[in-house]
Amino acid sequence: MEDHPRHSSAPWEFLDRFRGEFFPDRWPTLPQLFRVTTARYPDRSCFTTYDPQRVTLTYREAYATILGLAEALRARGLGVGDRVAITGKNSPEWAVAYLATLCAGGVVVPIDYQLHDAEIETLVRASGARTLCVDAERHGTLSPTEVHTVFSLAPDRDSYVFDVARDHAPADWGDERPPEAPVSRSGDELAAILYTSGTTGHPKGVMLTHNNFVSDCFLAQANLNIHHTDVFYALLPIHHSYSMLAVFIESFSVGAETVFGKRMAVTQIMHDLRTAGVTMFLGVPLLFNKLIAGIMRGIREKGPLVYGLIRTLMVVSGMVKKITGINPGKRLFHSVLEKASLSTVRICISGGGPLAPSVFRQYNQLGIDFVQGYGLTETSPILTLNPTDHYKETSVGRVLPELDMRILEPDHRGAGEIVVKGPMVMQGYYDMPEETAEVFTEDGFFRTGDVGYLDAEHYLYLTGRAKNLIVSEGGKNVYPEEIENAFQLYEEIDQILVRGYQANPHDRVELIEALVHPNGDFFAAGAPGAASDGSAAAPEDIRARVDEIVAEVNRQLLPYQRISRVELLDEAMEMTSTKKIKRNTVA
């Protein structure tokens, strides 16, 4: 058995030792990859939960459980290529159901657990799934007529996957080699259908193969070093392509441990990070904004002298790290990181939306290797990733190997629509040939719908979504995402959406407005934004502060980018599972 992976020129070079015996092609399928990792690290922790005590499955135990459920699925009539819908909160049971479906030769249809029952049933019906795996609390409420078999992801039902706390499956390998999966499939066959509407549009079923996932998993590692000793934190919904690939699949590809987070509350997150000793922390901008705001608020409360000293040290630390590669921040700010439960974190990765460079910079100044990535569900999803040893704060990362990325019709600064061709690009939208044809160019490039530009080192810089473009007076192009990013560090603002409007319906020129939902917690009684007597801030005071913030940001923007109208919202805007505002639902 292998304790330490040998040094190689490519992170996937170790696969050569298993090719021909465990799998035949360049890349293994997902079940074949899990079998390879189980052979390498059978007794390392694989899937872990704290509920409330630590319960874990080793790779040996997880693989035996996966194969057992795969046999049960086949005994219930699951055939090669049949769909299995899975919906539930993040858990080891979810992961086992996912991999068991693939081992049985099926296709996984992961569905957002936050959707209403009727919406879930619609997606189950659209995918043609005949088997459903669902959390116990919705086991009795979800009953699509097309489904023949329902498995529960918890033990209080008649038919359930397994209970991680009590059902550790025995694994008797006579020759210490993991058994083969019951069904062998080709890497170019369908592995999953991921339904996504993004922030706009009608849900589409993105068809991704085993090769799409596995190639993206390993090619991303060309820009990021991960190890079997790492502990990944599965906090974001694992049905989403970002968390599915960058946490779940990346983790088991190298023999690392996945810890499943229960809820996205700061106190719970800090508990899990500290207790589990998390080293790989992946999240979305909203989450990282809240964490850094809390850290900086704690420093500010120590008084202006201490705050000024620490901020100066942070700037120096960041410069040293950037210039020399030496990271003094971990030692300088150990107590700060310890208090924030981030002292064990080796790398933070932000995805799912743009992150303000100032946030990126502050984490790196504190000694955490903090990077950004970019991708879409249709690209498995990772297309670019910032290397920790050569990161650029305003970039979403360097283009992955074997990916051809081009910019269509670039403007004066080189920005245009981003199109890509590579092994991670989807096969198309399920049962939607016309929609599929629309997103591919004549020469086979996928149109991302995003606008950006590349520098000389092939790092990508995003400016916004093509469909959100605002055309200002004088014909200037304004991307609302660039303006929204400027508000990320203001705790007073919970949500902001920037869009164009026409003051004169006969004039095609657009002005710019901002819809703002203030942060109620910030302005509550006893909170930082409360009135001078400690009571909750009055509506007119909240309005005045928001207007003040907009004026501050406007001074940093070019004249044609400035916000001319602000509307305060009483209710929060609807968001996706990765905390992006659904623009198409905003009136």
NUGUBA-325696 format. One line per 3 residues: number of its first residue (from 1); their letters; for each residue x, y, z of C-alpha. Coordinates in steps of 0.1 Angstrom, whole numbers, plus 2048, in hexadecimal, padded with zeros to 3 digits. Layout:
<atoms>
NUM) A) X/Y/Z ~ ...
</atoms>
This chain:
<atoms>
1) MED) 800/800/800 ~ 80B/824/7F9 ~ 812/83D/814
4) HPR) 81F/85A/7FF ~ 819/860/7DA ~ 839/861/7C7
7) HSS) 844/882/7B6 ~ 839/884/792 ~ 839/89D/776
10) APW) 813/89B/774 ~ 7FB/896/791 ~ 7EA/879/77E
13) EFL) 80A/866/776 ~ 803/84D/792 ~ 7E6/83F/77D
16) DRF) 7FF/82E/766 ~ 805/813/780 ~ 7E0/80A/77F
19) RGE) 7D8/80E/75A ~ 7D3/7ED/749 ~ 7C9/7DB/769
22) FFP) 7B0/7F2/779 ~ 7A5/805/75A ~ 7AE/805/735
25) DRW) 7AE/829/729 ~ 7C0/849/730 ~ 7A8/852/74C
28) PTL) 795/83B/763 ~ 770/83E/768 ~ 765/84B/789
31) PQL) 75F/829/799 ~ 781/81D/78B ~ 791/83C/79A
34) FRV) 782/834/7BC ~ 78E/811/7BA ~ 7B1/81D/7B1
37) TTA) 7B1/834/7D0 ~ 7A4/818/7E6 ~ 7C1/802/7DB
40) RYP) 7D9/81E/7E4 ~ 7CA/82A/805 ~ 7B1/80F/812
43) DRS) 7B3/819/836 ~ 7B3/83F/833 ~ 794/852/83C
46) CFT) 77E/858/81E ~ 75B/866/828 ~ 757/877/84A
49) TYD) 73A/888/85C ~ 736/899/87E ~ 713/892/88A
52) PQR) 71C/89C/8A5 ~ 739/883/8AA ~ 752/87A/88F
55) VTL) 748/85C/87B ~ 75C/852/85D ~ 75F/837/842
58) TYR) 781/82D/835 ~ 786/828/810 ~ 784/802/815
61) EAY) 763/806/828 ~ 755/81F/810 ~ 75D/80A/7F1
64) ATI) 74D/7EB/801 ~ 72E/7FF/809 ~ 72D/80E/7E6
67) LGL) 72F/7EB/7D5 ~ 714/7DE/7EC ~ 6FC/7FA/7E2
70) AEA) 705/7F5/7BE ~ 6FB/7D1/7C0 ~ 6DA/7DB/7D1
73) LRA) 6D3/7F4/7B5 ~ 6D9/7D9/79A ~ 6C3/7C1/7AD
76) RGL) 6A7/7DA/7AC ~ 6AA/7DB/787 ~ 6C3/7F8/780
79) GVG) 6D2/7F3/75E ~ 6F0/802/74C ~ 6E8/826/744
82) DRV) 6CA/829/75A ~ 6C6/849/76E ~ 6C7/84C/794
85) AIT) 6BC/86D/7A3 ~ 6CD/877/7C3 ~ 6C1/894/7D9
88) GKN) 6CB/89A/7FD ~ 6E1/8AE/814 ~ 706/8A8/812
91) SPE) 70F/887/823 ~ 724/868/81F ~ 704/856/815
94) WAV) 6FF/86E/7F8 ~ 723/867/7EC ~ 71E/841/7EF
97) AYL) 6FD/843/7DB ~ 70F/857/7C0 ~ 72C/83F/7BC
100) ATL) 716/820/7C0 ~ 700/82C/7A3 ~ 71F/82F/78D
103) CAG) 72D/80D/798 ~ 70B/7FD/78E ~ 70E/80C/76C
106) GVV) 6F5/828/771 ~ 6F5/84D/76B ~ 6F2/865/789
109) VPI) 6D9/882/789 ~ 6E3/898/7A7 ~ 6C6/8B0/7B0
112) DYQ) 6C7/8CF/7C5 ~ 6B7/8C6/7E7 ~ 6AC/8EA/7EC
115) LHD) 692/8E7/7D0 ~ 66E/8E2/7D7 ~ 660/8BF/7D4
118) AEI) 64E/8C7/7B4 ~ 66E/8D5/7A5 ~ 682/8B6/7AF
121) ETL) 667/89F/7A0 ~ 668/8B3/780 ~ 68D/8AD/77C
124) VRA) 68A/888/785 ~ 670/885/76A ~ 685/899/751
127) SGA) 6A3/883/756 ~ 690/862/753 ~ 69D/856/775
130) RTL) 68C/836/782 ~ 69E/836/7A3 ~ 6A0/851/7BD
133) CVD) 6B7/855/7DC ~ 6AA/86F/7F4 ~ 6AF/87B/818
136) AER) 698/86B/831 ~ 685/88B/839 ~ 678/88D/815
139) HGT) 676/868/810 ~ 650/868/813 ~ 649/888/801
142) LSP) 65C/882/7E0 ~ 64A/868/7CB ~ 64D/86E/7A6
145) TEV) 637/855/793 ~ 654/84B/77C ~ 66A/840/799
148) HTV) 66A/81A/7A0 ~ 682/819/7BE ~ 688/832/7D9
151) FSL) 6A7/82F/7F0 ~ 6AA/843/80F ~ 6CB/854/819
154) APD) 6C4/84C/83E ~ 6BB/82D/852 ~ 698/835/85E
157) RDS) 688/828/83F ~ 683/805/831 ~ 69A/809/814
160) YVF) 6B9/81E/81B ~ 6DD/821/80E ~ 6EF/81D/82F
163) DVA) 6F5/82F/84F ~ 719/83C/852 ~ 716/83A/878
166) RDH) 70E/815/87A ~ 711/803/859 ~ 736/801/853
169) APA) 738/7E6/839 ~ 751/7CA/83F ~ 76A/7C7/822
172) DWG) 77C/7A5/820 ~ 795/7A9/804 ~ 7A8/788/803
175) DER) 7C6/796/7EF ~ 7C3/7BA/7FD ~ 7B7/7C6/7DB
178) PPE) 795/7D8/7D8 ~ 77C/7C3/7C3 ~ 771/7CF/7A1
181) APV) 752/7E4/79D ~ 734/7CF/791 ~ 731/7E2/76F
184) SRS) 74E/7EF/75A ~ 746/80D/744 ~ 75A/822/72C
187) GDE) 766/844/735 ~ 754/855/719 ~ 732/849/726
190) LAA) 71A/85F/739 ~ 721/861/75F ~ 709/87D/76A
193) ILY) 6EE/895/75F ~ 6F0/8B5/772 ~ 6D2/8CC/770
196) TSG) 6DB/8F1/772 ~ 6CA/912/769 ~ 6E7/926/777
199) TTG) 6DB/949/780 ~ 6C5/94C/761 ~ 6B2/936/749
202) HPK) 6A0/915/748 ~ 6B0/8F6/75A ~ 6C4/8E1/742
205) GVM) 6D2/8BE/748 ~ 6F8/8C0/742 ~ 705/89E/737
208) LTH) 728/897/745 ~ 73C/877/73F ~ 755/865/755
211) NNF) 771/873/740 ~ 763/897/744 ~ 765/894/76A
214) VSD) 785/881/76D ~ 799/895/754 ~ 78E/8B5/764
217) CFL) 797/8A8/786 ~ 7BB/8A0/77D ~ 7C1/8BC/765
220) AQA) 7B7/8D4/781 ~ 7D2/8C5/797 ~ 7EB/8D3/77E
223) NLN) 7E3/8F5/78E ~ 7DE/8E8/7B1 ~ 7F1/8D0/7C8
226) IHH) 7DA/8BA/7DD ~ 7E5/89C/7F2 ~ 7D7/87C/802
229) TDV) 7DD/88D/823 ~ 7C5/8A9/81C ~ 7A2/8AD/82C
232) FYA) 788/8BC/815 ~ 769/8CD/822 ~ 749/8C6/80F
235) LLP) 734/8E4/81A ~ 725/8F0/7F9 ~ 708/8DA/7EC
238) IHH) 71A/8BC/7DC ~ 700/8B9/7C0 ~ 710/8D8/7B1
241) SYS) 72B/8D2/798 ~ 744/8E8/7AA ~ 742/8D5/7CB
244) MLA) 73D/8B4/7BA ~ 75E/8B7/7A6 ~ 774/8CE/7BB
247) VFI) 76C/8BD/7DD ~ 75D/89B/7D9 ~ 76F/88D/7BA
250) ESF) 790/8A0/7BF ~ 791/892/7E3 ~ 78D/86D/7DB
253) SVG) 7A3/870/7BC ~ 7C2/874/7D3 ~ 7B6/861/7F2
256) AET) 7AD/87F/807 ~ 791/882/820 ~ 770/893/81A
259) VFG) 75E/8A2/838 ~ 739/8AA/832 ~ 72D/8CB/83F
262) KRM) 709/8CC/84B ~ 6FF/8F1/847 ~ 70D/912/83B
265) AVT) 70D/924/85C ~ 72D/935/867 ~ 72E/926/88A
268) QIM) 728/903/87C ~ 742/908/861 ~ 75C/914/87B
271) HDL) 755/8F5/890 ~ 759/8DD/873 ~ 779/8EE/867
274) RTA) 789/8EC/889 ~ 77D/8C9/893 ~ 785/8B9/872
277) GVT) 7A6/8CA/86C ~ 79B/8D4/849 ~ 7B7/8DC/831
280) MFL) 7A4/8E2/811 ~ 788/8FB/814 ~ 773/902/7F5
283) GVP) 757/91C/7F6 ~ 745/938/7E3 ~ 74C/95D/7E6
286) LLF) 72F/964/7FD ~ 73D/94C/817 ~ 761/958/815
289) NKL) 755/97C/817 ~ 743/975/837 ~ 761/963/846
292) IAG) 77A/97E/83E ~ 762/999/84A ~ 75F/988/86B
295) IMR) 785/984/86E ~ 78B/9A9/866 ~ 76F/9B4/87D
298) GIR) 780/9A1/89A ~ 7A1/9B1/892 ~ 791/9D4/891
301) EKG) 781/9CF/8B3 ~ 7A4/9CD/8C2 ~ 7A8/9F2/8BD
304) PLV) 7B6/A09/8A2 ~ 7DB/A03/8AD ~ 7DA/9DD/8AB
307) YGL) 7C4/9DE/88C ~ 7DD/9F5/87A ~ 7FA/9DF/884
310) IRT) 7EA/9BF/879 ~ 7DF/9CE/858 ~ 803/9DB/852
313) LMV) 810/9B8/859 ~ 7F7/9A9/842 ~ 802/9BF/825
316) VSG) 827/9B6/82C ~ 81E/991/82F ~ 80C/992/80D
319) MVK) 829/9A3/7FC ~ 842/98A/80A ~ 82C/96D/7FF
322) KIT) 826/97B/7DC ~ 84B/984/7D5 ~ 85E/967/7E6
325) GIN) 845/94B/7E9 ~ 84C/94A/80E ~ 82C/94A/823
328) PGK) 831/95C/844 ~ 80C/962/84A ~ 805/940/859
331) RLF) 81D/947/876 ~ 816/96C/879 ~ 7F0/969/87B
334) HSV) 7ED/946/88A ~ 7D8/953/8A7 ~ 7C1/965/88F
337) LEK) 7BD/946/879 ~ 7B9/930/898 ~ 79C/945/8A4
340) ASL) 78B/944/882 ~ 791/91E/881 ~ 7A6/921/862
343) STV) 7C8/918/871 ~ 7C8/8F5/861 ~ 7BC/901/83F
346) RIC) 7D7/8FD/824 ~ 7C3/90A/806 ~ 7A3/91D/801
349) ISG) 793/91D/7DE ~ 777/934/7D4 ~ 760/92B/7B7
352) GGP) 73C/92F/7AC ~ 740/954/7A6 ~ 758/971/7A5
355) LAP) 76B/97B/7C4 ~ 777/99E/7CC ~ 79E/9A0/7C8
358) SVF) 79F/9B1/7EA ~ 790/992/7FB ~ 7A8/97C/7E8
361) RQY) 7C5/992/7F4 ~ 7BC/992/819 ~ 7BA/96C/81C
364) NQL) 7DD/969/80B ~ 7EA/984/822 ~ 7DF/970/840
367) GID) 7F3/952/834 ~ 7D8/93D/823 ~ 7DE/932/800
370) FVQ) 7BE/93F/7F1 ~ 7B6/93B/7CC ~ 79A/93F/7B4
373) GYG) 78D/929/798 ~ 774/92B/77C ~ 75D/914/76A
376) LTE) 73A/909/761 ~ 725/8EA/767 ~ 728/8E4/741
379) TSP) 74E/8E1/745 ~ 74F/8C9/763 ~ 754/8E5/76F
382) ILT) 779/8F1/773 ~ 788/905/756 ~ 7A1/91B/768
385) LNP) 7B2/91A/78A ~ 7CC/931/79B ~ 7EC/91E/7A4
388) TDH) 7F4/926/7C9 ~ 819/92C/7BF ~ 810/945/7A4
391) YKE) 7EE/954/7AB ~ 7E0/974/79D ~ 7C7/986/7B3
394) TSV) 7B2/994/798 ~ 7B1/974/783 ~ 79B/955/786
397) GRV) 7B9/940/77D ~ 7CF/930/763 ~ 7BF/91C/748
400) LPE) 7C1/8F6/74E ~ 7D8/8E0/738 ~ 7C8/8D0/71A
403) LDM) 7AD/8EC/719 ~ 7AA/903/6FB ~ 79C/924/706
406) RIL) 795/940/6EE ~ 785/963/6EF ~ 76C/96B/6D5
409) EPD) 76A/98E/6C6 ~ 781/99F/6E0 ~ 77C/9C4/6E8
412) HRG) 796/9DF/6ED ~ 7A3/9CE/70D ~ 7A1/9AA/6FF
415) AGE) 780/9A1/70F ~ 766/98C/6FD ~ 752/96D/701
418) IVV) 766/94F/70F ~ 764/92F/6FB ~ 774/90E/703
421) KGP) 77C/8EC/6F5 ~ 78B/8D0/70A ~ 785/8AE/71B
424) MVM) 770/8BC/737 ~ 756/8CC/720 ~ 733/8BC/722
427) QGY) 723/8A6/708 ~ 705/8BC/706 ~ 6E3/8C3/717
430) YDM) 6CE/8A4/71E ~ 6B2/8A1/704 ~ 6B8/8C5/6F9
433) PEE) 6C9/8C3/6D7 ~ 6C0/8E7/6CC ~ 6CC/8F6/6ED
436) TAE) 6EC/8E2/6EA ~ 6F3/8EE/6C6 ~ 6EE/912/6D2
439) VFT) 70B/911/6EB ~ 725/902/6D3 ~ 737/914/6B7
442) EDG) 73A/905/695 ~ 75D/8FA/69D ~ 752/8E8/6BD
445) FFR) 75B/902/6D8 ~ 743/906/6F6 ~ 736/929/6FB
448) TGD) 737/931/720 ~ 723/950/71E ~ 73D/961/734
451) VGY) 752/97E/72A ~ 777/982/732 ~ 79A/984/725
454) LDA) 7BB/971/727 ~ 7DE/97F/730 ~ 7FF/974/722
457) EHY) 803/958/73B ~ 7E0/94A/733 ~ 7CF/956/752
460) LYL) 7AB/95F/74F ~ 79A/97F/75B ~ 774/980/75C
463) TGR) 75F/99F/755 ~ 73C/991/756 ~ 720/97E/744
466) AKN) 718/987/720 ~ 6F3/986/726 ~ 6F6/99F/744
469) LIV) 708/9B9/72F ~ 6FD/9DD/734 ~ 702/9F6/718
472) SEG) 707/A19/726 ~ 706/A3B/717 ~ 722/A3D/6FD
475) GKN) 71F/A18/6F5 ~ 735/A0D/712 ~ 732/9E9/71D
478) VYP) 72C/9E4/743 ~ 72C/9C2/753 ~ 718/9C3/774
481) EEI) 72D/9A8/784 ~ 74B/9C0/784 ~ 737/9DA/797
484) ENA) 728/9C1/7AF ~ 74A/9B4/7B9 ~ 753/9D6/7C7
487) FQL) 739/9D2/7E2 ~ 745/9B0/7EF ~ 757/9BC/80F
490) YEE) 73A/9D3/81B ~ 72A/9C0/838 ~ 70C/9D8/836
493) IDQ) 701/9C8/815 ~ 6F3/9A5/814 ~ 6EB/9A4/7EF
496) ILV) 6F0/9BB/7D1 ~ 6E5/9B7/7AD ~ 6F0/9D0/793
499) RGY) 6DD/9D4/773 ~ 6D4/9EC/757 ~ 6B4/A01/755
502) QAN) 6A6/A19/73C ~ 69B/A3B/74A ~ 68C/A43/728
505) PHD) 67A/A26/717 ~ 681/A35/6F5 ~ 6A6/A37/6FC
508) RVE) 6BB/A17/6F8 ~ 6D6/A24/710 ~ 6D6/A13/732
511) LIE) 6DD/A22/753 ~ 6E9/A0D/771 ~ 6D5/A04/790
514) ALV) 6DD/9EE/7AE ~ 6C4/9D9/7C1 ~ 6D0/9D6/7E5
517) HPN) 6C5/9BF/801 ~ 6D5/9CD/821 ~ 6E4/9B6/83B
520) GDF) 6CA/9B5/856 ~ 6E2/9A5/86F ~ 6FB/9C2/86B
523) FAA) 6E0/9DC/873 ~ 6CF/9C9/88F ~ 6CF/9D4/8B3
526) GAP) 6F1/9D1/8C3 ~ 702/9CA/8A1 ~ 71D/9DF/891
529) GAA) 704/9F3/87C ~ 6EB/9F9/898 ~ 6E0/A1C/8A3
532) SDG) 6F6/A2F/8BC ~ 6DF/A24/8D9 ~ 6E3/9FF/8CF
535) SAA) 6C1/9FC/8C0 ~ 6BB/9EF/89C ~ 6C4/A08/881
538) APE) 6A7/A1B/873 ~ 69D/A16/84E ~ 6A9/A39/845
541) DIR) 6CB/A33/855 ~ 6CE/A12/842 ~ 6C6/A24/822
544) ARV) 6DF/A40/829 ~ 6FB/A26/830 ~ 6F3/A13/810
547) DEI) 6F3/A33/7FC ~ 714/A3C/80C ~ 723/A1B/801
550) VAE) 717/A1E/7DE ~ 726/A41/7DC ~ 748/A33/7E9
553) VNR) 747/A18/7CE ~ 73C/A30/7B3 ~ 75B/A45/7B9
556) QLL) 771/A26/7B1 ~ 75E/A1F/790 ~ 761/A2E/76E
559) PYQ) 746/A48/766 ~ 732/A31/74F ~ 733/A15/76A
562) RIS) 723/A2A/786 ~ 703/A20/797 ~ 6E8/A3B/792
565) RVE) 6CB/A2B/7A4 ~ 6C8/A15/7C4 ~ 6AA/A01/7CF
568) LLD) 6AA/9F1/7F2 ~ 698/9CF/7F4 ~ 685/9C3/813
571) EAM) 689/99E/808 ~ 6A8/98C/7FE ~ 6AB/982/7D9
574) EMT) 6A9/95D/7D0 ~ 6CB/94C/7CD ~ 6DA/92C/7BE
577) STK) 6E9/911/7D3 ~ 70B/922/7CE ~ 6FE/943/7DB
580) KIK) 6FA/956/7BA ~ 6DC/96C/7B5 ~ 6C3/95E/79C
583) RNT) 6C1/97D/786 ~ 6A3/96F/772 ~ 68D/96E/791
586) VA) 693/993/79A ~ 677/9AA/78F
</atoms>
